[in-house]
Amino acid sequence: MDLPVVDLAPYLRAAAGDAAPAGEEELRALCATVSASLRDTGALLVMDPRCSAADNDRFLDVVERYFARSADAKRLQERPHLYYQVGVTPEGVEVPRSLVDKNM
């Protein structure tokens, strides 16, 4: 399954007041794409014209360094009192819906 790539440029133009009336349909189509992808897969790819390839490389470096840390170091980021909505979620806490919802 391929994830859609959502270009933020039309959203940013609309937020700046630069969207033409014809652009409204484009925005509705993009919103429908975002909604469908999040509903069906829980994920999508975002292209932001404000970010450069260097920004992306720096971000990936940070992510790689984080995941290279030991489990004990990452465990310090657990926030069960916030229902794991921030920080790290340990293995076994989340249960795939397909295991508990027999109607799927």
N, CA, C and O atoms as CSV, one atom per row, in Angstrom:
chain,resi,resn,atom,element,x,y,z
A,1,MET,N,N,0.852,-1.174,0.000
A,1,MET,CA,C,0.000,0.000,0.000
A,1,MET,C,C,0.899,1.239,0.000
A,1,MET,O,O,1.818,1.345,0.811
A,2,ASP,N,N,0.634,2.144,-0.887
A,2,ASP,CA,C,1.385,3.395,-0.952
A,2,ASP,C,C,0.677,4.467,-0.143
A,2,ASP,O,O,-0.537,4.644,-0.241
A,3,LEU,N,N,1.456,5.175,0.652
A,3,LEU,CA,C,0.893,6.304,1.391
A,3,LEU,C,C,0.865,7.529,0.495
A,3,LEU,O,O,1.791,7.743,-0.287
A,4,PRO,N,N,-0.182,8.335,0.596
A,4,PRO,CA,C,-0.222,9.554,-0.211
A,4,PRO,C,C,0.782,10.578,0.297
A,4,PRO,O,O,1.075,10.639,1.491
A,5,VAL,N,N,1.300,11.372,-0.614
A,5,VAL,CA,C,2.168,12.493,-0.254
A,5,VAL,C,C,1.311,13.746,-0.299
A,5,VAL,O,O,0.763,14.098,-1.344
A,6,VAL,N,N,1.199,14.415,0.839
A,6,VAL,CA,C,0.375,15.613,0.936
A,6,VAL,C,C,1.289,16.826,0.924
A,6,VAL,O,O,2.113,17.001,1.822
A,7,ASP,N,N,1.143,17.649,-0.080
A,7,ASP,CA,C,1.937,18.871,-0.223
A,7,ASP,C,C,1.241,19.983,0.557
A,7,ASP,O,O,0.084,20.308,0.290
A,8,LEU,N,N,1.948,20.558,1.516
A,8,LEU,CA,C,1.363,21.616,2.339
A,8,LEU,C,C,1.281,22.964,1.636
A,8,LEU,O,O,0.647,23.882,2.156
A,9,ALA,N,N,1.902,23.110,0.472
A,9,ALA,CA,C,1.939,24.408,-0.216
A,9,ALA,C,C,0.549,25.017,-0.400
A,9,ALA,O,O,0.385,26.200,-0.104
A,10,PRO,N,N,-0.458,24.281,-0.868
A,10,PRO,CA,C,-1.789,24.897,-1.009
A,10,PRO,C,C,-2.373,25.365,0.324
A,10,PRO,O,O,-3.021,26.410,0.381
A,11,TYR,N,N,-2.146,24.595,1.405
A,11,TYR,CA,C,-2.620,24.998,2.721
A,11,TYR,C,C,-1.948,26.305,3.149
A,11,TYR,O,O,-2.596,27.217,3.661
A,12,LEU,N,N,-0.645,26.370,2.928
A,12,LEU,CA,C,0.109,27.560,3.338
A,12,LEU,C,C,-0.320,28.791,2.546
A,12,LEU,O,O,-0.405,29.891,3.093
A,13,ARG,N,N,-0.590,28.602,1.252
A,13,ARG,CA,C,-1.074,29.736,0.436
A,13,ARG,C,C,-2.428,30.215,0.949
A,13,ARG,O,O,-2.671,31.418,1.045
A,14,ALA,N,N,-3.303,29.272,1.277
A,14,ALA,CA,C,-4.637,29.637,1.783
A,14,ALA,C,C,-4.518,30.360,3.126
A,14,ALA,O,O,-5.219,31.342,3.371
A,15,ALA,N,N,-3.630,29.872,3.992
A,15,ALA,CA,C,-3.449,30.501,5.300
A,15,ALA,C,C,-2.918,31.923,5.166
A,15,ALA,O,O,-3.196,32.786,5.999
A,16,ALA,N,N,-2.140,32.154,4.092
A,16,ALA,CA,C,-1.594,33.492,3.856
A,16,ALA,C,C,-2.580,34.382,3.106
A,16,ALA,O,O,-2.294,35.552,2.850
A,17,GLY,N,N,-3.742,33.829,2.753
A,17,GLY,CA,C,-4.743,34.597,2.021
A,17,GLY,C,C,-4.486,34.660,0.531
A,17,GLY,O,O,-5.072,35.489,-0.165
A,18,ASP,N,N,-3.614,33.791,0.030
A,18,ASP,CA,C,-3.259,33.810,-1.392
A,18,ASP,C,C,-4.020,32.796,-2.229
A,18,ASP,O,O,-3.752,32.663,-3.423
A,19,ALA,N,N,-4.960,32.080,-1.630
A,19,ALA,CA,C,-5.673,31.043,-2.378
A,19,ALA,C,C,-6.768,31.662,-3.233
A,19,ALA,O,O,-7.587,32.444,-2.750
A,20,ALA,N,N,-6.768,31.307,-4.485
A,20,ALA,CA,C,-7.820,31.745,-5.401
A,20,ALA,C,C,-9.075,30.926,-5.123
A,20,ALA,O,O,-8.982,29.833,-4.565
A,21,PRO,N,N,-10.261,31.440,-5.505
A,21,PRO,CA,C,-11.487,30.672,-5.280
A,21,PRO,C,C,-11.433,29.273,-5.889
A,21,PRO,O,O,-11.992,28.331,-5.327
A,22,ALA,N,N,-10.767,29.133,-7.029
A,22,ALA,CA,C,-10.645,27.811,-7.648
A,22,ALA,C,C,-9.808,26.880,-6.783
A,22,ALA,O,O,-9.952,25.660,-6.870
A,23,GLY,N,N,-8.935,27.439,-5.948
A,23,GLY,CA,C,-8.097,26.645,-5.073
A,23,GLY,C,C,-8.856,25.974,-3.948
A,23,GLY,O,O,-8.334,25.075,-3.289
A,24,GLU,N,N,-10.098,26.411,-3.723
A,24,GLU,CA,C,-10.896,25.812,-2.654
A,24,GLU,C,C,-11.156,24.333,-2.924
A,24,GLU,O,O,-11.125,23.513,-2.005
A,25,GLU,N,N,-11.412,23.997,-4.181
A,25,GLU,CA,C,-11.635,22.586,-4.534
A,25,GLU,C,C,-10.372,21.766,-4.308
A,25,GLU,O,O,-10.438,20.622,-3.857
A,26,GLU,N,N,-9.216,22.360,-4.624
A,26,GLU,CA,C,-7.944,21.674,-4.394
A,26,GLU,C,C,-7.766,21.394,-2.903
A,26,GLU,O,O,-7.342,20.305,-2.516
A,27,LEU,N,N,-8.094,22.389,-2.068
A,27,LEU,CA,C,-7.983,22.208,-0.625
A,27,LEU,C,C,-8.940,21.132,-0.119
A,27,LEU,O,O,-8.573,20.328,0.738
A,28,ARG,N,N,-10.143,21.112,-0.637
A,28,ARG,CA,C,-11.107,20.083,-0.230
A,28,ARG,C,C,-10.600,18.695,-0.617
A,28,ARG,O,O,-10.726,17.745,0.156
A,29,ALA,N,N,-10.030,18.583,-1.805
A,29,ALA,CA,C,-9.492,17.296,-2.248
A,29,ALA,C,C,-8.321,16.861,-1.357
A,29,ALA,O,O,-8.211,15.689,-0.997
A,30,LEU,N,N,-7.454,17.808,-1.008
A,30,LEU,CA,C,-6.333,17.478,-0.123
A,30,LEU,C,C,-6.836,17.060,1.255
A,30,LEU,O,O,-6.314,16.112,1.843
A,31,CYS,N,N,-7.832,17.750,1.768
A,31,CYS,CA,C,-8.408,17.389,3.071
A,31,CYS,C,C,-9.008,15.987,3.021
A,31,CYS,O,O,-8.859,15.209,3.963
A,32,ALA,N,N,-9.680,15.671,1.930
A,32,ALA,CA,C,-10.258,14.332,1.775
A,32,ALA,C,C,-9.161,13.273,1.728
A,32,ALA,O,O,-9.320,12.188,2.288
A,33,THR,N,N,-8.050,13.585,1.062
A,33,THR,CA,C,-6.918,12.655,0.999
A,33,THR,C,C,-6.335,12.429,2.379
A,33,THR,O,O,-6.078,11.291,2.773
A,34,VAL,N,N,-6.124,13.518,3.121
A,34,VAL,CA,C,-5.580,13.413,4.483
A,34,VAL,C,C,-6.520,12.585,5.355
A,34,VAL,O,O,-6.082,11.672,6.055
A,35,SER,N,N,-7.800,12.902,5.313
A,35,SER,CA,C,-8.782,12.203,6.132
A,35,SER,C,C,-8.823,10.711,5.807
A,35,SER,O,O,-8.808,9.874,6.709
A,36,ALA,N,N,-8.874,10.385,4.525
A,36,ALA,CA,C,-8.949,8.980,4.126
A,36,ALA,C,C,-7.693,8.214,4.526
A,36,ALA,O,O,-7.774,7.078,4.993
A,37,SER,N,N,-6.539,8.837,4.343
A,37,SER,CA,C,-5.299,8.152,4.687
A,37,SER,C,C,-5.196,7.903,6.187
A,37,SER,O,O,-4.803,6.816,6.612
A,38,LEU,N,N,-5.544,8.899,6.983
A,38,LEU,CA,C,-5.488,8.724,8.432
A,38,LEU,C,C,-6.520,7.707,8.908
A,38,LEU,O,O,-6.256,6.942,9.836
A,39,ARG,N,N,-7.680,7.693,8.283
A,39,ARG,CA,C,-8.715,6.723,8.650
A,39,ARG,C,C,-8.276,5.305,8.283
A,39,ARG,O,O,-8.432,4.375,9.074
A,40,ASP,N,N,-7.721,5.150,7.070
A,40,ASP,CA,C,-7.408,3.820,6.558
A,40,ASP,C,C,-6.079,3.264,7.041
A,40,ASP,O,O,-5.951,2.058,7.253
A,41,THR,N,N,-5.085,4.137,7.218
A,41,THR,CA,C,-3.749,3.646,7.556
A,41,THR,C,C,-3.170,4.264,8.823
A,41,THR,O,O,-2.246,3.707,9.416
A,42,GLY,N,N,-3.701,5.405,9.242
A,42,GLY,CA,C,-3.150,6.091,10.398
A,42,GLY,C,C,-1.878,6.850,10.091
A,42,GLY,O,O,-1.195,7.307,11.007
A,43,ALA,N,N,-1.544,6.993,8.806
A,43,ALA,CA,C,-0.296,7.659,8.436
A,43,ALA,C,C,-0.428,8.322,7.071
A,43,ALA,O,O,-1.310,7.990,6.280
A,44,LEU,N,N,0.476,9.270,6.816
A,44,LEU,CA,C,0.603,9.891,5.502
A,44,LEU,C,C,1.967,10.545,5.432
A,44,LEU,O,O,2.625,10.739,6.455
A,45,LEU,N,N,2.382,10.877,4.251
A,45,LEU,CA,C,3.651,11.574,4.051
A,45,LEU,C,C,3.351,13.033,3.786
A,45,LEU,O,O,2.440,13.354,3.023
A,46,VAL,N,N,4.111,13.921,4.413
A,46,VAL,CA,C,3.878,15.355,4.280
A,46,VAL,C,C,5.092,16.004,3.627
A,46,VAL,O,O,6.230,15.780,4.042
A,47,MET,N,N,4.837,16.807,2.606
A,47,MET,CA,C,5.888,17.582,1.958
A,47,MET,C,C,5.650,19.047,2.318
A,47,MET,O,O,4.610,19.618,1.987
A,48,ASP,N,N,6.618,19.643,2.993
A,48,ASP,CA,C,6.505,21.023,3.450
A,48,ASP,C,C,7.535,21.865,2.711
A,48,ASP,O,O,8.735,21.652,2.881
A,49,PRO,N,N,7.089,22.825,1.888
A,49,PRO,CA,C,8.040,23.617,1.109
A,49,PRO,C,C,8.950,24.487,1.980
A,49,PRO,O,O,9.943,25.024,1.489
A,50,ARG,N,N,8.622,24.629,3.256
A,50,ARG,CA,C,9.460,25.425,4.154
A,50,ARG,C,C,10.672,24.652,4.651
A,50,ARG,O,O,11.578,25.235,5.246
A,51,CYS,N,N,10.696,23.335,4.412
A,51,CYS,CA,C,11.792,22.496,4.890
A,51,CYS,C,C,12.691,22.092,3.730
A,51,CYS,O,O,12.221,21.736,2.650
A,52,SER,N,N,13.980,22.154,3.979
A,52,SER,CA,C,14.957,21.778,2.952
A,52,SER,C,C,15.389,20.328,3.151
A,52,SER,O,O,15.044,19.698,4.150
A,53,ALA,N,N,16.141,19.813,2.196
A,53,ALA,CA,C,16.698,18.469,2.319
A,53,ALA,C,C,17.635,18.396,3.525
A,53,ALA,O,O,17.704,17.368,4.198
A,54,ALA,N,N,18.356,19.486,3.799
A,54,ALA,CA,C,19.248,19.519,4.955
A,54,ALA,C,C,18.449,19.419,6.261
A,54,ALA,O,O,18.876,18.749,7.202
A,55,ASP,N,N,17.296,20.082,6.315
A,55,ASP,CA,C,16.424,19.975,7.494
A,55,ASP,C,C,15.992,18.527,7.685
A,55,ASP,O,O,16.007,18.010,8.803
A,56,ASN,N,N,15.609,17.877,6.597
A,56,ASN,CA,C,15.172,16.490,6.646
A,56,ASN,C,C,16.309,15.587,7.125
A,56,ASN,O,O,16.092,14.703,7.955
A,57,ASP,N,N,17.511,15.805,6.610
A,57,ASP,CA,C,18.666,15.004,7.019
A,57,ASP,C,C,18.958,15.170,8.512
A,57,ASP,O,O,19.250,14.193,9.202
A,58,ARG,N,N,18.879,16.405,9.006
A,58,ARG,CA,C,19.099,16.654,10.432
A,58,ARG,C,C,18.054,15.935,11.281
A,58,ARG,O,O,18.378,15.345,12.311
A,59,PHE,N,N,16.804,15.988,10.841
A,59,PHE,CA,C,15.724,15.307,11.560
A,59,PHE,C,C,15.984,13.802,11.603
A,59,PHE,O,O,15.867,13.184,12.661
A,60,LEU,N,N,16.331,13.217,10.473
A,60,LEU,CA,C,16.590,11.780,10.436
A,60,LEU,C,C,17.770,11.402,11.334
A,60,LEU,O,O,17.750,10.353,11.978
A,61,ASP,N,N,18.792,12.249,11.376
A,61,ASP,CA,C,19.932,11.995,12.265
A,61,ASP,C,C,19.486,11.955,13.727
A,61,ASP,O,O,19.922,11.091,14.489
A,62,VAL,N,N,18.618,12.889,14.115
A,62,VAL,CA,C,18.114,12.927,15.495
A,62,VAL,C,C,17.318,11.662,15.792
A,62,VAL,O,O,17.488,11.058,16.851
A,63,VAL,N,N,16.460,11.262,14.879
A,63,VAL,CA,C,15.638,10.064,15.080
A,63,VAL,C,C,16.527,8.826,15.190
A,63,VAL,O,O,16.317,7.984,16.063
A,64,GLU,N,N,17.517,8.716,14.308
A,64,GLU,CA,C,18.412,7.563,14.351
A,64,GLU,C,C,19.189,7.509,15.670
A,64,GLU,O,O,19.362,6.433,16.242
A,65,ARG,N,N,19.652,8.654,16.150
A,65,ARG,CA,C,20.367,8.683,17.432
A,65,ARG,C,C,19.450,8.259,18.572
A,65,ARG,O,O,19.868,7.526,19.468
A,66,TYR,N,N,18.199,8.717,18.539
A,66,TYR,CA,C,17.255,8.353,19.599
A,66,TYR,C,C,17.038,6.838,19.619
A,66,TYR,O,O,17.120,6.220,20.680
A,67,PHE,N,N,16.763,6.239,18.468
A,67,PHE,CA,C,16.463,4.816,18.436
A,67,PHE,C,C,17.694,3.951,18.660
A,67,PHE,O,O,17.559,2.757,18.928
A,68,ALA,N,N,18.883,4.517,18.557
A,68,ALA,CA,C,20.115,3.783,18.855
A,68,ALA,C,C,20.365,3.711,20.366
A,68,ALA,O,O,21.208,2.936,20.817
A,69,ARG,N,N,19.636,4.516,21.146
A,69,ARG,CA,C,19.805,4.517,22.596
A,69,ARG,C,C,19.337,3.185,23.179
A,69,ARG,O,O,18.568,2.456,22.554
A,70,SER,N,N,19.809,2.884,24.373
A,70,SER,CA,C,19.406,1.645,25.043
A,70,SER,C,C,17.941,1.723,25.469
A,70,SER,O,O,17.367,2.805,25.589
A,71,ALA,N,N,17.358,0.558,25.691
A,71,ALA,CA,C,15.960,0.499,26.158
A,71,ALA,C,C,15.816,1.206,27.500
A,71,ALA,O,O,14.807,1.864,27.755
A,72,ASP,N,N,16.837,1.069,28.367
A,72,ASP,CA,C,16.782,1.735,29.679
A,72,ASP,C,C,16.757,3.250,29.535
A,72,ASP,O,O,16.037,3.933,30.263
A,73,ALA,N,N,17.539,3.775,28.599
A,73,ALA,CA,C,17.566,5.230,28.378
A,73,ALA,C,C,16.230,5.717,27.836
A,73,ALA,O,O,15.750,6.777,28.236
A,74,LYS,N,N,15.627,4.958,26.933
A,74,LYS,CA,C,14.325,5.357,26.376
A,74,LYS,C,C,13.217,5.221,27.411
A,74,LYS,O,O,12.250,5.981,27.391
A,75,ARG,N,N,13.355,4.256,28.316
A,75,ARG,CA,C,12.334,4.041,29.344
A,75,ARG,C,C,12.163,5.270,30.236
A,75,ARG,O,O,11.100,5.462,30.828
A,76,LEU,N,N,13.198,6.102,30.336
A,76,LEU,CA,C,13.093,7.335,31.113
A,76,LEU,C,C,12.066,8.300,30.516
A,76,LEU,O,O,11.609,9.222,31.190
A,77,GLN,N,N,11.708,8.083,29.254
A,77,GLN,CA,C,10.742,8.950,28.571
A,77,GLN,C,C,9.302,8.443,28.682
A,77,GLN,O,O,8.398,9.050,28.108
A,78,GLU,N,N,9.072,7.357,29.398
A,78,GLU,CA,C,7.714,6.825,29.549
A,78,GLU,C,C,6.861,7.791,30.355
A,78,GLU,O,O,7.322,8.349,31.351
A,79,ARG,N,N,5.637,7.989,29.934
A,79,ARG,CA,C,4.708,8.875,30.630
A,79,ARG,C,C,3.349,8.178,30.812
A,79,ARG,O,O,2.358,8.598,30.214
A,80,PRO,N,N,3.298,7.103,31.643
A,80,PRO,CA,C,2.024,6.398,31.816
A,80,PRO,C,C,0.947,7.293,32.415
A,80,PRO,O,O,-0.236,7.107,32.130
A,81,HIS,N,N,1.338,8.262,33.241
A,81,HIS,CA,C,0.351,9.161,33.849
A,81,HIS,C,C,-0.312,10.065,32.804
A,81,HIS,O,O,-1.350,10.672,33.071
A,82,LEU,N,N,0.289,10.151,31.623
A,82,LEU,CA,C,-0.308,10.886,30.502
A,82,LEU,C,C,-0.831,9.912,29.440
A,82,LEU,O,O,-1.034,10.281,28.284
A,83,TYR,N,N,-1.044,8.656,29.862
A,83,TYR,CA,C,-1.569,7.612,28.990
A,83,TYR,C,C,-0.698,7.396,27.759
A,83,TYR,O,O,-1.199,7.041,26.692
A,84,TYR,N,N,0.605,7.611,27.907
A,84,TYR,CA,C,1.590,7.421,26.839
A,84,TYR,C,C,1.310,8.281,25.615
A,84,TYR,O,O,1.743,7.938,24.515
A,85,GLN,N,N,0.600,9.382,25.780
A,85,GLN,CA,C,0.327,10.276,24.654
A,85,GLN,C,C,1.558,11.088,24.272
A,85,GLN,O,O,1.635,11.617,23.163
A,86,VAL,N,N,2.507,11.188,25.174
A,86,VAL,CA,C,3.809,11.804,24.895
A,86,VAL,C,C,4.866,10.846,25.423
A,86,VAL,O,O,4.568,9.987,26.254
A,87,GLY,N,N,6.077,10.986,24.954
A,87,GLY,CA,C,7.147,10.116,25.398
A,87,GLY,C,C,7.117,8.797,24.664
A,87,GLY,O,O,6.580,8.696,23.560
A,88,VAL,N,N,7.696,7.788,25.283
A,88,VAL,CA,C,7.807,6.475,24.664
A,88,VAL,C,C,6.729,5.551,25.225
A,88,VAL,O,O,6.379,5.626,26.403
A,89,THR,N,N,6.218,4.692,24.375
A,89,THR,CA,C,5.251,3.683,24.788
A,89,THR,C,C,5.972,2.336,24.789
A,89,THR,O,O,6.453,1.906,23.741
A,90,PRO,N,N,6.060,1.660,25.937
A,90,PRO,CA,C,6.780,0.387,25.977
A,90,PRO,C,C,6.041,-0.710,25.203
A,90,PRO,O,O,4.838,-0.629,24.957
A,91,GLU,N,N,6.804,-1.729,24.835
A,91,GLU,CA,C,6.211,-2.855,24.117
A,91,GLU,C,C,5.127,-3.500,24.960
A,91,GLU,O,O,5.240,-3.582,26.183
A,92,GLY,N,N,4.068,-3.960,24.291
A,92,GLY,CA,C,3.001,-4.670,24.971
A,92,GLY,C,C,1.909,-3.796,25.552
A,92,GLY,O,O,0.903,-4.310,26.042
A,93,VAL,N,N,2.090,-2.468,25.507
A,93,VAL,CA,C,1.061,-1.573,26.047
A,93,VAL,C,C,-0.071,-1.409,25.040
A,93,VAL,O,O,-1.246,-1.466,25.405
A,94,GLU,N,N,0.280,-1.205,23.783
A,94,GLU,CA,C,-0.735,-1.036,22.748
A,94,GLU,C,C,-1.093,-2.397,22.156
A,94,GLU,O,O,-0.222,-3.229,21.904
A,95,VAL,N,N,-2.379,-2.603,21.943
A,95,VAL,CA,C,-2.853,-3.854,21.367
A,95,VAL,C,C,-3.467,-3.527,20.009
A,95,VAL,O,O,-4.339,-2.662,19.923
A,96,PRO,N,N,-3.026,-4.207,18.940
A,96,PRO,CA,C,-3.613,-3.938,17.625
A,96,PRO,C,C,-5.119,-4.167,17.644
A,96,PRO,O,O,-5.608,-5.157,18.189
A,97,ARG,N,N,-5.822,-3.251,17.052
A,97,ARG,CA,C,-7.286,-3.323,17.040
A,97,ARG,C,C,-7.775,-4.636,16.432
A,97,ARG,O,O,-8.793,-5.187,16.850
A,98,SER,N,N,-7.036,-5.126,15.442
A,98,SER,CA,C,-7.463,-6.361,14.779
A,98,SER,C,C,-7.445,-7.556,15.726
A,98,SER,O,O,-8.099,-8.561,15.449
A,99,LEU,N,N,-6.718,-7.472,16.827
A,99,LEU,CA,C,-6.706,-8.572,17.803
A,99,LEU,C,C,-7.901,-8.546,18.737
A,99,LEU,O,O,-8.294,-9.585,19.268
A,100,VAL,N,N,-8.481,-7.381,18.943
A,100,VAL,CA,C,-9.585,-7.267,19.893
A,100,VAL,C,C,-10.936,-7.000,19.231
A,100,VAL,O,O,-11.978,-7.232,19.844
A,101,ASP,N,N,-10.931,-6.518,17.998
A,101,ASP,CA,C,-12.178,-6.216,17.282
A,101,ASP,C,C,-12.412,-7.287,16.231
A,101,ASP,O,O,-11.828,-7.247,15.148
A,102,LYS,N,N,-13.256,-8.228,16.552
A,102,LYS,CA,C,-13.511,-9.358,15.651
A,102,LYS,C,C,-14.332,-8.934,14.420
A,102,LYS,O,O,-14.491,-9.723,13.489
A,103,ASN,N,N,-14.851,-7.702,14.406
A,103,ASN,CA,C,-15.645,-7.222,13.277
A,103,ASN,C,C,-14.791,-6.630,12.175
A,103,ASN,O,O,-15.319,-6.210,11.145
A,104,MET,N,N,-13.482,-6.589,12.368
A,104,MET,CA,C,-12.603,-5.989,11.356
A,104,MET,C,C,-12.369,-6.942,10.222
A,104,MET,O,O,-11.654,-6.612,9.276
